[in-house]
Amino acid sequence: MNAISRFEDLIAWQKARVLTAEIYRITQVGKFTSDRPFVSQLRRATVSIMSNIAEGHECANPREF
């Protein structure tokens, strides 16, 4: 089993990136444009997924990750 050296190689991070891009795309049109606070919160939440995975990967302790 190979150790993952970069968080970008994690499948979970890759899927979170796709999800984030899709959320940004979807919230640019339609009824979403009229609810800016909701769109902002939704976008921040999806970016947070990627950030938390990256932060966890940097932990020195594998159990903490």
PDBQT receptor file of N, H, CA, C and O in Angstrom, charges set to zero:
ATOM      1  N   MET A   1       0.834  -1.183   0.000  1.00  0.00    +0.000 N 
ATOM      2  CA  MET A   1       0.000   0.000   0.000  1.00  0.00    +0.000 C 
ATOM      3  C   MET A   1       0.880   1.248   0.000  1.00  0.00    +0.000 C 
ATOM      4  O   MET A   1       1.774   1.378   0.836  1.00  0.00    +0.000 OA
ATOM      5  N   ASN A   2       0.636   2.143  -0.912  1.00  0.00    +0.000 N 
ATOM      6  H   ASN A   2      -0.090   2.037  -1.592  1.00  0.00    +0.000 HD
ATOM      7  CA  ASN A   2       1.436   3.356  -1.028  1.00  0.00    +0.000 C 
ATOM      8  C   ASN A   2       0.847   4.463  -0.158  1.00  0.00    +0.000 C 
ATOM      9  O   ASN A   2      -0.369   4.645  -0.087  1.00  0.00    +0.000 OA
ATOM     10  N   ALA A   3       1.740   5.195   0.498  1.00  0.00    +0.000 N 
ATOM     11  H   ALA A   3       2.727   5.048   0.440  1.00  0.00    +0.000 HD
ATOM     12  CA  ALA A   3       1.305   6.345   1.285  1.00  0.00    +0.000 C 
ATOM     13  C   ALA A   3       0.972   7.491   0.334  1.00  0.00    +0.000 C 
ATOM     14  O   ALA A   3       1.626   7.675  -0.693  1.00  0.00    +0.000 OA
ATOM     15  N   ILE A   4      -0.030   8.237   0.683  1.00  0.00    +0.000 N 
ATOM     16  H   ILE A   4      -0.561   8.088   1.517  1.00  0.00    +0.000 HD
ATOM     17  CA  ILE A   4      -0.416   9.392  -0.127  1.00  0.00    +0.000 C 
ATOM     18  C   ILE A   4       0.363  10.589   0.390  1.00  0.00    +0.000 C 
ATOM     19  O   ILE A   4       0.252  10.950   1.561  1.00  0.00    +0.000 OA
ATOM     20  N   SER A   5       1.149  11.203  -0.481  1.00  0.00    +0.000 N 
ATOM     21  H   SER A   5       1.240  10.910  -1.432  1.00  0.00    +0.000 HD
ATOM     22  CA  SER A   5       1.992  12.309  -0.038  1.00  0.00    +0.000 C 
ATOM     23  C   SER A   5       1.323  13.674  -0.218  1.00  0.00    +0.000 C 
ATOM     24  O   SER A   5       1.699  14.640   0.445  1.00  0.00    +0.000 OA
ATOM     25  N   ARG A   6       0.343  13.755  -1.101  1.00  0.00    +0.000 N 
ATOM     26  H   ARG A   6       0.037  12.969  -1.640  1.00  0.00    +0.000 HD
ATOM     27  CA  ARG A   6      -0.343  15.024  -1.346  1.00  0.00    +0.000 C 
ATOM     28  C   ARG A   6      -1.834  14.847  -1.126  1.00  0.00    +0.000 C 
ATOM     29  O   ARG A   6      -2.411  13.837  -1.528  1.00  0.00    +0.000 OA
ATOM     30  N   PHE A   7      -2.462  15.835  -0.485  1.00  0.00    +0.000 N 
ATOM     31  H   PHE A   7      -1.994  16.655  -0.158  1.00  0.00    +0.000 HD
ATOM     32  CA  PHE A   7      -3.905  15.725  -0.237  1.00  0.00    +0.000 C 
ATOM     33  C   PHE A   7      -4.679  15.743  -1.546  1.00  0.00    +0.000 C 
ATOM     34  O   PHE A   7      -5.790  15.218  -1.612  1.00  0.00    +0.000 OA
ATOM     35  N   GLU A   8      -4.108  16.341  -2.590  1.00  0.00    +0.000 N 
ATOM     36  H   GLU A   8      -3.205  16.768  -2.537  1.00  0.00    +0.000 HD
ATOM     37  CA  GLU A   8      -4.773  16.393  -3.890  1.00  0.00    +0.000 C 
ATOM     38  C   GLU A   8      -4.951  15.000  -4.505  1.00  0.00    +0.000 C 
ATOM     39  O   GLU A   8      -5.767  14.810  -5.407  1.00  0.00    +0.000 OA
ATOM     40  N   ASP A   9      -4.182  14.037  -4.010  1.00  0.00    +0.000 N 
ATOM     41  H   ASP A   9      -3.519  14.191  -3.278  1.00  0.00    +0.000 HD
ATOM     42  CA  ASP A   9      -4.280  12.664  -4.516  1.00  0.00    +0.000 C 
ATOM     43  C   ASP A   9      -5.401  11.873  -3.849  1.00  0.00    +0.000 C 
ATOM     44  O   ASP A   9      -5.749  10.787  -4.312  1.00  0.00    +0.000 OA
ATOM     45  N   LEU A  10      -5.963  12.398  -2.779  1.00  0.00    +0.000 N 
ATOM     46  H   LEU A  10      -5.680  13.280  -2.402  1.00  0.00    +0.000 HD
ATOM     47  CA  LEU A  10      -7.054  11.715  -2.078  1.00  0.00    +0.000 C 
ATOM     48  C   LEU A  10      -8.336  11.790  -2.910  1.00  0.00    +0.000 C 
ATOM     49  O   LEU A  10      -8.717  12.865  -3.375  1.00  0.00    +0.000 OA
ATOM     50  N   ILE A  11      -8.991  10.662  -3.091  1.00  0.00    +0.000 N 
ATOM     51  H   ILE A  11      -8.682   9.789  -2.713  1.00  0.00    +0.000 HD
ATOM     52  CA  ILE A  11     -10.235  10.621  -3.860  1.00  0.00    +0.000 C 
ATOM     53  C   ILE A  11     -11.294  11.502  -3.215  1.00  0.00    +0.000 C 
ATOM     54  O   ILE A  11     -12.058  12.166  -3.914  1.00  0.00    +0.000 OA
ATOM     55  N   ALA A  12     -11.343  11.512  -1.898  1.00  0.00    +0.000 N 
ATOM     56  H   ALA A  12     -10.721  10.972  -1.331  1.00  0.00    +0.000 HD
ATOM     57  CA  ALA A  12     -12.331  12.344  -1.198  1.00  0.00    +0.000 C 
ATOM     58  C   ALA A  12     -12.133  13.820  -1.525  1.00  0.00    +0.000 C 
ATOM     59  O   ALA A  12     -13.107  14.541  -1.742  1.00  0.00    +0.000 OA
ATOM     60  N   TRP A  13     -10.875  14.281  -1.562  1.00  0.00    +0.000 N 
ATOM     61  H   TRP A  13     -10.083  13.695  -1.385  1.00  0.00    +0.000 HD
ATOM     62  CA  TRP A  13     -10.609  15.683  -1.894  1.00  0.00    +0.000 C 
ATOM     63  C   TRP A  13     -10.978  15.976  -3.350  1.00  0.00    +0.000 C 
ATOM     64  O   TRP A  13     -11.534  17.031  -3.654  1.00  0.00    +0.000 OA
ATOM     65  N   GLN A  14     -10.668  15.045  -4.238  1.00  0.00    +0.000 N 
ATOM     66  H   GLN A  14     -10.216  14.188  -3.991  1.00  0.00    +0.000 HD
ATOM     67  CA  GLN A  14     -11.005  15.223  -5.651  1.00  0.00    +0.000 C 
ATOM     68  C   GLN A  14     -12.512  15.329  -5.848  1.00  0.00    +0.000 C 
ATOM     69  O   GLN A  14     -12.983  16.161  -6.624  1.00  0.00    +0.000 OA
ATOM     70  N   LYS A  15     -13.262  14.493  -5.151  1.00  0.00    +0.000 N 
ATOM     71  H   LYS A  15     -12.879  13.817  -4.521  1.00  0.00    +0.000 HD
ATOM     72  CA  LYS A  15     -14.723  14.551  -5.256  1.00  0.00    +0.000 C 
ATOM     73  C   LYS A  15     -15.269  15.836  -4.636  1.00  0.00    +0.000 C 
ATOM     74  O   LYS A  15     -16.233  16.410  -5.142  1.00  0.00    +0.000 OA
ATOM     75  N   ALA A  16     -14.661  16.284  -3.552  1.00  0.00    +0.000 N 
ATOM     76  H   ALA A  16     -13.878  15.817  -3.141  1.00  0.00    +0.000 HD
ATOM     77  CA  ALA A  16     -15.080  17.542  -2.934  1.00  0.00    +0.000 C 
ATOM     78  C   ALA A  16     -14.822  18.711  -3.879  1.00  0.00    +0.000 C 
ATOM     79  O   ALA A  16     -15.603  19.662  -3.921  1.00  0.00    +0.000 OA
ATOM     80  N   ARG A  17     -13.744  18.643  -4.626  1.00  0.00    +0.000 N 
ATOM     81  H   ARG A  17     -13.110  17.871  -4.591  1.00  0.00    +0.000 HD
ATOM     82  CA  ARG A  17     -13.440  19.697  -5.601  1.00  0.00    +0.000 C 
ATOM     83  C   ARG A  17     -14.484  19.731  -6.711  1.00  0.00    +0.000 C 
ATOM     84  O   ARG A  17     -14.935  20.802  -7.118  1.00  0.00    +0.000 OA
ATOM     85  N   VAL A  18     -14.863  18.557  -7.195  1.00  0.00    +0.000 N 
ATOM     86  H   VAL A  18     -14.497  17.687  -6.865  1.00  0.00    +0.000 HD
ATOM     87  CA  VAL A  18     -15.906  18.471  -8.225  1.00  0.00    +0.000 C 
ATOM     88  C   VAL A  18     -17.230  19.014  -7.670  1.00  0.00    +0.000 C 
ATOM     89  O   VAL A  18     -17.926  19.774  -8.344  1.00  0.00    +0.000 OA
ATOM     90  N   LEU A  19     -17.566  18.623  -6.451  1.00  0.00    +0.000 N 
ATOM     91  H   LEU A  19     -17.001  18.006  -5.904  1.00  0.00    +0.000 HD
ATOM     92  CA  LEU A  19     -18.788  19.110  -5.808  1.00  0.00    +0.000 C 
ATOM     93  C   LEU A  19     -18.778  20.632  -5.689  1.00  0.00    +0.000 C 
ATOM     94  O   LEU A  19     -19.780  21.287  -5.981  1.00  0.00    +0.000 OA
ATOM     95  N   THR A  20     -17.658  21.189  -5.266  1.00  0.00    +0.000 N 
ATOM     96  H   THR A  20     -16.845  20.657  -5.029  1.00  0.00    +0.000 HD
ATOM     97  CA  THR A  20     -17.547  22.641  -5.114  1.00  0.00    +0.000 C 
ATOM     98  C   THR A  20     -17.754  23.341  -6.452  1.00  0.00    +0.000 C 
ATOM     99  O   THR A  20     -18.494  24.322  -6.533  1.00  0.00    +0.000 OA
ATOM    100  N   ALA A  21     -17.112  22.848  -7.486  1.00  0.00    +0.000 N 
ATOM    101  H   ALA A  21     -16.511  22.051  -7.419  1.00  0.00    +0.000 HD
ATOM    102  CA  ALA A  21     -17.269  23.450  -8.808  1.00  0.00    +0.000 C 
ATOM    103  C   ALA A  21     -18.726  23.382  -9.267  1.00  0.00    +0.000 C 
ATOM    104  O   ALA A  21     -19.244  24.331  -9.857  1.00  0.00    +0.000 OA
ATOM    105  N   GLU A  22     -19.373  22.269  -8.996  1.00  0.00    +0.000 N 
ATOM    106  H   GLU A  22     -18.953  21.498  -8.517  1.00  0.00    +0.000 HD
ATOM    107  CA  GLU A  22     -20.772  22.091  -9.399  1.00  0.00    +0.000 C 
ATOM    108  C   GLU A  22     -21.690  23.040  -8.613  1.00  0.00    +0.000 C 
ATOM    109  O   GLU A  22     -22.612  23.622  -9.184  1.00  0.00    +0.000 OA
ATOM    110  N   ILE A  23     -21.442  23.193  -7.327  1.00  0.00    +0.000 N 
ATOM    111  H   ILE A  23     -20.693  22.721  -6.864  1.00  0.00    +0.000 HD
ATOM    112  CA  ILE A  23     -22.243  24.113  -6.511  1.00  0.00    +0.000 C 
ATOM    113  C   ILE A  23     -22.079  25.545  -7.020  1.00  0.00    +0.000 C 
ATOM    114  O   ILE A  23     -23.061  26.277  -7.145  1.00  0.00    +0.000 OA
ATOM    115  N   TYR A  24     -20.851  25.939  -7.311  1.00  0.00    +0.000 N 
ATOM    116  H   TYR A  24     -20.054  25.344  -7.210  1.00  0.00    +0.000 HD
ATOM    117  CA  TYR A  24     -20.632  27.291  -7.848  1.00  0.00    +0.000 C 
ATOM    118  C   TYR A  24     -21.372  27.471  -9.163  1.00  0.00    +0.000 C 
ATOM    119  O   TYR A  24     -21.978  28.517  -9.393  1.00  0.00    +0.000 OA
ATOM    120  N   ARG A  25     -21.329  26.459 -10.035  1.00  0.00    +0.000 N 
ATOM    121  H   ARG A  25     -20.836  25.609  -9.848  1.00  0.00    +0.000 HD
ATOM    122  CA  ARG A  25     -22.001  26.547 -11.333  1.00  0.00    +0.000 C 
ATOM    123  C   ARG A  25     -23.511  26.654 -11.159  1.00  0.00    +0.000 C 
ATOM    124  O   ARG A  25     -24.154  27.498 -11.783  1.00  0.00    +0.000 OA
ATOM    125  N   ILE A  26     -24.070  25.808 -10.320  1.00  0.00    +0.000 N 
ATOM    126  H   ILE A  26     -23.548  25.122  -9.813  1.00  0.00    +0.000 HD
ATOM    127  CA  ILE A  26     -25.521  25.770 -10.126  1.00  0.00    +0.000 C 
ATOM    128  C   ILE A  26     -26.039  27.065  -9.496  1.00  0.00    +0.000 C 
ATOM    129  O   ILE A  26     -27.108  27.554  -9.862  1.00  0.00    +0.000 OA
ATOM    130  N   THR A  27     -25.281  27.611  -8.555  1.00  0.00    +0.000 N 
ATOM    131  H   THR A  27     -24.413  27.214  -8.258  1.00  0.00    +0.000 HD
ATOM    132  CA  THR A  27     -25.771  28.782  -7.825  1.00  0.00    +0.000 C 
ATOM    133  C   THR A  27     -25.565  30.105  -8.569  1.00  0.00    +0.000 C 
ATOM    134  O   THR A  27     -25.893  31.167  -8.040  1.00  0.00    +0.000 OA
ATOM    135  N   GLN A  28     -25.040  30.050  -9.759  1.00  0.00    +0.000 N 
ATOM    136  H   GLN A  28     -24.773  29.187 -10.189  1.00  0.00    +0.000 HD
ATOM    137  CA  GLN A  28     -24.853  31.265 -10.552  1.00  0.00    +0.000 C 
ATOM    138  C   GLN A  28     -26.095  31.632 -11.357  1.00  0.00    +0.000 C 
ATOM    139  O   GLN A  28     -26.174  32.728 -11.912  1.00  0.00    +0.000 OA
ATOM    140  N   VAL A  29     -27.058  30.729 -11.421  1.00  0.00    +0.000 N 
ATOM    141  H   VAL A  29     -26.994  29.839 -10.969  1.00  0.00    +0.000 HD
ATOM    142  CA  VAL A  29     -28.227  30.954 -12.282  1.00  0.00    +0.000 C 
ATOM    143  C   VAL A  29     -29.531  30.678 -11.530  1.00  0.00    +0.000 C 
ATOM    144  O   VAL A  29     -29.535  30.104 -10.441  1.00  0.00    +0.000 OA
ATOM    145  N   GLY A  30     -30.597  31.090 -12.125  1.00  0.00    +0.000 N 
ATOM    146  H   GLY A  30     -30.593  31.557 -13.010  1.00  0.00    +0.000 HD
ATOM    147  CA  GLY A  30     -31.921  30.756 -11.614  1.00  0.00    +0.000 C 
ATOM    148  C   GLY A  30     -32.266  31.438 -10.314  1.00  0.00    +0.000 C 
ATOM    149  O   GLY A  30     -31.808  32.544 -10.027  1.00  0.00    +0.000 OA
ATOM    150  N   LYS A  31     -33.077  30.761  -9.538  1.00  0.00    +0.000 N 
ATOM    151  H   LYS A  31     -33.448  29.862  -9.771  1.00  0.00    +0.000 HD
ATOM    152  CA  LYS A  31     -33.590  31.316  -8.282  1.00  0.00    +0.000 C 
ATOM    153  C   LYS A  31     -32.500  31.537  -7.234  1.00  0.00    +0.000 C 
ATOM    154  O   LYS A  31     -32.676  32.334  -6.312  1.00  0.00    +0.000 OA
ATOM    155  N   PHE A  32     -31.402  30.847  -7.370  1.00  0.00    +0.000 N 
ATOM    156  H   PHE A  32     -31.259  30.200  -8.119  1.00  0.00    +0.000 HD
ATOM    157  CA  PHE A  32     -30.321  31.010  -6.398  1.00  0.00    +0.000 C 
ATOM    158  C   PHE A  32     -29.782  32.434  -6.386  1.00  0.00    +0.000 C 
ATOM    159  O   PHE A  32     -29.340  32.919  -5.344  1.00  0.00    +0.000 OA
ATOM    160  N   THR A  33     -29.814  33.100  -7.520  1.00  0.00    +0.000 N 
ATOM    161  H   THR A  33     -30.173  32.706  -8.366  1.00  0.00    +0.000 HD
ATOM    162  CA  THR A  33     -29.225  34.441  -7.595  1.00  0.00    +0.000 C 
ATOM    163  C   THR A  33     -29.934  35.441  -6.693  1.00  0.00    +0.000 C 
ATOM    164  O   THR A  33     -29.358  36.475  -6.355  1.00  0.00    +0.000 OA
ATOM    165  N   SER A  34     -31.157  35.161  -6.301  1.00  0.00    +0.000 N 
ATOM    166  H   SER A  34     -31.625  34.321  -6.576  1.00  0.00    +0.000 HD
ATOM    167  CA  SER A  34     -31.889  36.103  -5.456  1.00  0.00    +0.000 C 
ATOM    168  C   SER A  34     -31.672  35.864  -3.957  1.00  0.00    +0.000 C 
ATOM    169  O   SER A  34     -32.105  36.673  -3.137  1.00  0.00    +0.000 OA
ATOM    170  N   ASP A  35     -31.016  34.781  -3.599  1.00  0.00    +0.000 N 
ATOM    171  H   ASP A  35     -30.664  34.124  -4.265  1.00  0.00    +0.000 HD
ATOM    172  CA  ASP A  35     -30.790  34.470  -2.171  1.00  0.00    +0.000 C 
ATOM    173  C   ASP A  35     -29.287  34.437  -1.882  1.00  0.00    +0.000 C 
ATOM    174  O   ASP A  35     -28.704  33.379  -1.643  1.00  0.00    +0.000 OA
ATOM    175  N   ARG A  36     -28.685  35.610  -1.909  1.00  0.00    +0.000 N 
ATOM    176  H   ARG A  36     -29.158  36.470  -2.103  1.00  0.00    +0.000 HD
ATOM    177  CA  ARG A  36     -27.232  35.721  -1.748  1.00  0.00    +0.000 C 
ATOM    178  C   ARG A  36     -26.703  35.137  -0.434  1.00  0.00    +0.000 C 
ATOM    179  O   ARG A  36     -25.673  34.462  -0.456  1.00  0.00    +0.000 OA
ATOM    180  N   PRO A  37     -27.360  35.366   0.709  1.00  0.00    +0.000 N 
ATOM    181  CA  PRO A  37     -26.833  34.784   1.950  1.00  0.00    +0.000 C 
ATOM    182  C   PRO A  37     -26.791  33.245   1.906  1.00  0.00    +0.000 C 
ATOM    183  O   PRO A  37     -25.828  32.634   2.368  1.00  0.00    +0.000 OA
ATOM    184  N   PHE A  38     -27.823  32.642   1.359  1.00  0.00    +0.000 N 
ATOM    185  H   PHE A  38     -28.605  33.138   0.984  1.00  0.00    +0.000 HD
ATOM    186  CA  PHE A  38     -27.853  31.182   1.258  1.00  0.00    +0.000 C 
ATOM    187  C   PHE A  38     -26.759  30.683   0.325  1.00  0.00    +0.000 C 
ATOM    188  O   PHE A  38     -26.059  29.721   0.641  1.00  0.00    +0.000 OA
ATOM    189  N   VAL A  39     -26.612  31.333  -0.819  1.00  0.00    +0.000 N 
ATOM    190  H   VAL A  39     -27.181  32.115  -1.076  1.00  0.00    +0.000 HD
ATOM    191  CA  VAL A  39     -25.589  30.937  -1.789  1.00  0.00    +0.000 C 
ATOM    192  C   VAL A  39     -24.204  31.052  -1.161  1.00  0.00    +0.000 C 
ATOM    193  O   VAL A  39     -23.369  30.162  -1.321  1.00  0.00    +0.000 OA
ATOM    194  N   SER A  40     -23.967  32.139  -0.454  1.00  0.00    +0.000 N 
ATOM    195  H   SER A  40     -24.645  32.862  -0.324  1.00  0.00    +0.000 HD
ATOM    196  CA  SER A  40     -22.678  32.342   0.198  1.00  0.00    +0.000 C 
ATOM    197  C   SER A  40     -22.391  31.236   1.211  1.00  0.00    +0.000 C 
ATOM    198  O   SER A  40     -21.288  30.691   1.249  1.00  0.00    +0.000 OA
ATOM    199  N   GLN A  41     -23.382  30.912   2.024  1.00  0.00    +0.000 N 
ATOM    200  H   GLN A  41     -24.278  31.355   1.993  1.00  0.00    +0.000 HD
ATOM    201  CA  GLN A  41     -23.206  29.862   3.028  1.00  0.00    +0.000 C 
ATOM    202  C   GLN A  41     -22.960  28.505   2.372  1.00  0.00    +0.000 C 
ATOM    203  O   GLN A  41     -22.098  27.748   2.821  1.00  0.00    +0.000 OA
ATOM    204  N   LEU A  42     -23.695  28.198   1.333  1.00  0.00    +0.000 N 
ATOM    205  H   LEU A  42     -24.394  28.812   0.969  1.00  0.00    +0.000 HD
ATOM    206  CA  LEU A  42     -23.540  26.925   0.631  1.00  0.00    +0.000 C 
ATOM    207  C   LEU A  42     -22.155  26.815   0.007  1.00  0.00    +0.000 C 
ATOM    208  O   LEU A  42     -21.511  25.770   0.093  1.00  0.00    +0.000 OA
ATOM    209  N   ARG A  43     -21.706  27.879  -0.611  1.00  0.00    +0.000 N 
ATOM    210  H   ARG A  43     -22.230  28.728  -0.681  1.00  0.00    +0.000 HD
ATOM    211  CA  ARG A  43     -20.381  27.874  -1.229  1.00  0.00    +0.000 C 
ATOM    212  C   ARG A  43     -19.285  27.723  -0.183  1.00  0.00    +0.000 C 
ATOM    213  O   ARG A  43     -18.345  26.950  -0.368  1.00  0.00    +0.000 OA
ATOM    214  N   ARG A  44     -19.404  28.458   0.911  1.00  0.00    +0.000 N 
ATOM    215  H   ARG A  44     -20.167  29.087   1.061  1.00  0.00    +0.000 HD
ATOM    216  CA  ARG A  44     -18.399  28.342   1.978  1.00  0.00    +0.000 C 
ATOM    217  C   ARG A  44     -18.355  26.928   2.553  1.00  0.00    +0.000 C 
ATOM    218  O   ARG A  44     -17.284  26.414   2.877  1.00  0.00    +0.000 OA
ATOM    219  N   ALA A  45     -19.519  26.309   2.675  1.00  0.00    +0.000 N 
ATOM    220  H   ALA A  45     -20.389  26.727   2.412  1.00  0.00    +0.000 HD
ATOM    221  CA  ALA A  45     -19.586  24.944   3.218  1.00  0.00    +0.000 C 
ATOM    222  C   ALA A  45     -18.864  23.952   2.312  1.00  0.00    +0.000 C 
ATOM    223  O   ALA A  45     -18.152  23.071   2.796  1.00  0.00    +0.000 OA
ATOM    224  N   THR A  46     -19.044  24.091   1.005  1.00  0.00    +0.000 N 
ATOM    225  H   THR A  46     -19.622  24.806   0.612  1.00  0.00    +0.000 HD
ATOM    226  CA  THR A  46     -18.388  23.141   0.101  1.00  0.00    +0.000 C 
ATOM    227  C   THR A  46     -16.877  23.366   0.055  1.00  0.00    +0.000 C 
ATOM    228  O   THR A  46     -16.109  22.409  -0.041  1.00  0.00    +0.000 OA
ATOM    229  N   VAL A  47     -16.455  24.614   0.124  1.00  0.00    +0.000 N 
ATOM    230  H   VAL A  47     -17.079  25.391   0.202  1.00  0.00    +0.000 HD
ATOM    231  CA  VAL A  47     -15.016  24.896   0.174  1.00  0.00    +0.000 C 
ATOM    232  C   VAL A  47     -14.440  24.360   1.477  1.00  0.00    +0.000 C 
ATOM    233  O   VAL A  47     -13.302  23.890   1.508  1.00  0.00    +0.000 OA
ATOM    234  N   SER A  48     -15.207  24.428   2.535  1.00  0.00    +0.000 N 
ATOM    235  H   SER A  48     -16.130  24.810   2.510  1.00  0.00    +0.000 HD
ATOM    236  CA  SER A  48     -14.768  23.931   3.835  1.00  0.00    +0.000 C 
ATOM    237  C   SER A  48     -14.476  22.434   3.800  1.00  0.00    +0.000 C 
ATOM    238  O   SER A  48     -13.572  21.965   4.491  1.00  0.00    +0.000 OA
ATOM    239  N   ILE A  49     -15.223  21.691   3.013  1.00  0.00    +0.000 N 
ATOM    240  H   ILE A  49     -15.958  22.072   2.452  1.00  0.00    +0.000 HD
ATOM    241  CA  ILE A  49     -14.975  20.245   2.894  1.00  0.00    +0.000 C 
ATOM    242  C   ILE A  49     -13.555  20.019   2.393  1.00  0.00    +0.000 C 
ATOM    243  O   ILE A  49     -12.792  19.251   2.979  1.00  0.00    +0.000 OA
ATOM    244  N   MET A  50     -13.212  20.696   1.303  1.00  0.00    +0.000 N 
ATOM    245  H   MET A  50     -13.832  21.320   0.827  1.00  0.00    +0.000 HD
ATOM    246  CA  MET A  50     -11.865  20.554   0.738  1.00  0.00    +0.000 C 
ATOM    247  C   MET A  50     -10.798  21.001   1.736  1.00  0.00    +0.000 C 
ATOM    248  O   MET A  50      -9.766  20.348   1.889  1.00  0.00    +0.000 OA
ATOM    249  N   SER A  51     -11.053  22.108   2.406  1.00  0.00    +0.000 N 
ATOM    250  H   SER A  51     -11.891  22.639   2.282  1.00  0.00    +0.000 HD
ATOM    251  CA  SER A  51     -10.083  22.649   3.365  1.00  0.00    +0.000 C 
ATOM    252  C   SER A  51      -9.865  21.699   4.537  1.00  0.00    +0.000 C 
ATOM    253  O   SER A  51      -8.732  21.501   4.975  1.00  0.00    +0.000 OA
ATOM    254  N   ASN A  52     -10.940  21.114   5.043  1.00  0.00    +0.000 N 
ATOM    255  H   ASN A  52     -11.860  21.275   4.687  1.00  0.00    +0.000 HD
ATOM    256  CA  ASN A  52     -10.819  20.191   6.175  1.00  0.00    +0.000 C 
ATOM    257  C   ASN A  52     -10.044  18.934   5.792  1.00  0.00    +0.000 C 
ATOM    258  O   ASN A  52      -9.260  18.423   6.591  1.00  0.00    +0.000 OA
ATOM    259  N   ILE A  53     -10.254  18.439   4.593  1.00  0.00    +0.000 N 
ATOM    260  H   ILE A  53     -10.891  18.854   3.943  1.00  0.00    +0.000 HD
ATOM    261  CA  ILE A  53      -9.507  17.267   4.135  1.00  0.00    +0.000 C 
ATOM    262  C   ILE A  53      -8.026  17.608   4.036  1.00  0.00    +0.000 C 
ATOM    263  O   ILE A  53      -7.175  16.841   4.485  1.00  0.00    +0.000 OA
ATOM    264  N   ALA A  54      -7.720  18.765   3.444  1.00  0.00    +0.000 N 
ATOM    265  H   ALA A  54      -8.412  19.388   3.078  1.00  0.00    +0.000 HD
ATOM    266  CA  ALA A  54      -6.323  19.186   3.313  1.00  0.00    +0.000 C 
ATOM    267  C   ALA A  54      -5.682  19.377   4.683  1.00  0.00    +0.000 C 
ATOM    268  O   ALA A  54      -4.552  18.941   4.908  1.00  0.00    +0.000 OA
ATOM    269  N   GLU A  55      -6.388  20.017   5.583  1.00  0.00    +0.000 N 
ATOM    270  H   GLU A  55      -7.305  20.371   5.400  1.00  0.00    +0.000 HD
ATOM    271  CA  GLU A  55      -5.860  20.254   6.926  1.00  0.00    +0.000 C 
ATOM    272  C   GLU A  55      -5.630  18.934   7.652  1.00  0.00    +0.000 C 
ATOM    273  O   GLU A  55      -4.611  18.762   8.320  1.00  0.00    +0.000 OA
ATOM    274  N   GLY A  56      -6.558  18.014   7.526  1.00  0.00    +0.000 N 
ATOM    275  H   GLY A  56      -7.386  18.153   6.984  1.00  0.00    +0.000 HD
ATOM    276  CA  GLY A  56      -6.401  16.711   8.167  1.00  0.00    +0.000 C 
ATOM    277  C   GLY A  56      -5.226  15.940   7.621  1.00  0.00    +0.000 C 
ATOM    278  O   GLY A  56      -4.553  15.223   8.362  1.00  0.00    +0.000 OA
ATOM    279  N   HIS A  57      -4.970  16.074   6.341  1.00  0.00    +0.000 N 
ATOM    280  H   HIS A  57      -5.516  16.656   5.739  1.00  0.00    +0.000 HD
ATOM    281  CA  HIS A  57      -3.858  15.376   5.723  1.00  0.00    +0.000 C 
ATOM    282  C   HIS A  57      -2.527  15.872   6.261  1.00  0.00    +0.000 C 
ATOM    283  O   HIS A  57      -1.557  15.116   6.315  1.00  0.00    +0.000 OA
ATOM    284  N   GLU A  58      -2.473  17.131   6.658  1.00  0.00    +0.000 N 
ATOM    285  H   GLU A  58      -3.261  17.745   6.614  1.00  0.00    +0.000 HD
ATOM    286  CA  GLU A  58      -1.230  17.706   7.168  1.00  0.00    +0.000 C 
ATOM    287  C   GLU A  58      -0.954  17.335   8.620  1.00  0.00    +0.000 C 
ATOM    288  O   GLU A  58       0.128  17.625   9.132  1.00  0.00    +0.000 OA
ATOM    289  N   CYS A  59      -1.910  16.698   9.291  1.00  0.00    +0.000 N 
ATOM    290  H   CYS A  59      -2.788  16.463   8.875  1.00  0.00    +0.000 HD
ATOM    291  CA  CYS A  59      -1.690  16.299  10.687  1.00  0.00    +0.000 C 
ATOM    292  C   CYS A  59      -0.570  15.288  10.774  1.00  0.00    +0.000 C 
ATOM    293  O   CYS A  59      -0.454  14.399   9.930  1.00  0.00    +0.000 OA
ATOM    294  N   ALA A  60       0.244  15.425  11.785  1.00  0.00    +0.000 N 
ATOM    295  H   ALA A  60       0.150  16.147  12.470  1.00  0.00    +0.000 HD
ATOM    296  CA  ALA A  60       1.371  14.518  11.965  1.00  0.00    +0.000 C 
ATOM    297  C   ALA A  60       0.931  13.137  12.423  1.00  0.00    +0.000 C 
ATOM    298  O   ALA A  60       1.601  12.143  12.142  1.00  0.00    +0.000 OA
ATOM    299  N   ASN A  61      -0.172  13.075  13.115  1.00  0.00    +0.000 N 
ATOM    300  H   ASN A  61      -0.716  13.883  13.343  1.00  0.00    +0.000 HD
ATOM    301  CA  ASN A  61      -0.652  11.829  13.699  1.00  0.00    +0.000 C 
ATOM    302  C   ASN A  61      -1.692  11.199  12.754  1.00  0.00    +0.000 C 
ATOM    303  O   ASN A  61      -2.735  11.808  12.515  1.00  0.00    +0.000 OA
ATOM    304  N   PRO A  62      -1.434   9.999  12.214  1.00  0.00    +0.000 N 
ATOM    305  CA  PRO A  62      -2.392   9.356  11.298  1.00  0.00    +0.000 C 
ATOM    306  C   PRO A  62      -3.778   9.137  11.911  1.00  0.00    +0.000 C 
ATOM    307  O   PRO A  62      -4.781   9.198  11.201  1.00  0.00    +0.000 OA
ATOM    308  N   ARG A  63      -3.842   8.880  13.232  1.00  0.00    +0.000 N 
ATOM    309  H   ARG A  63      -3.027   8.830  13.809  1.00  0.00    +0.000 HD
ATOM    310  CA  ARG A  63      -5.144   8.686  13.864  1.00  0.00    +0.000 C 
ATOM    311  C   ARG A  63      -5.948   9.976  13.862  1.00  0.00    +0.000 C 
ATOM    312  O   ARG A  63      -7.168   9.957  13.698  1.00  0.00    +0.000 OA
ATOM    313  N   GLU A  64      -5.261  11.092  14.044  1.00  0.00    +0.000 N 
ATOM    314  H   GLU A  64      -4.270  11.108  14.176  1.00  0.00    +0.000 HD
ATOM    315  CA  GLU A  64      -5.934  12.390  14.024  1.00  0.00    +0.000 C 
ATOM    316  C   GLU A  64      -6.507  12.668  12.651  1.00  0.00    +0.000 C 
ATOM    317  O   GLU A  64      -7.606  13.211  12.538  1.00  0.00    +0.000 OA
ATOM    318  N   PHE A  65      -5.775  12.301  11.595  1.00  0.00    +0.000 N 
ATOM    319  H   PHE A  65      -4.883  11.860  11.686  1.00  0.00    +0.000 HD
ATOM    320  CA  PHE A  65      -6.237  12.477  10.234  1.00  0.00    +0.000 C 
ATOM    321  C   PHE A  65      -7.476  11.650   9.999  1.00  0.00    +0.000 C 
ATOM    322  O   PHE A  65      -8.027  11.662   8.898  1.00  0.00    +0.000 OA
TER     323      PHE A  65
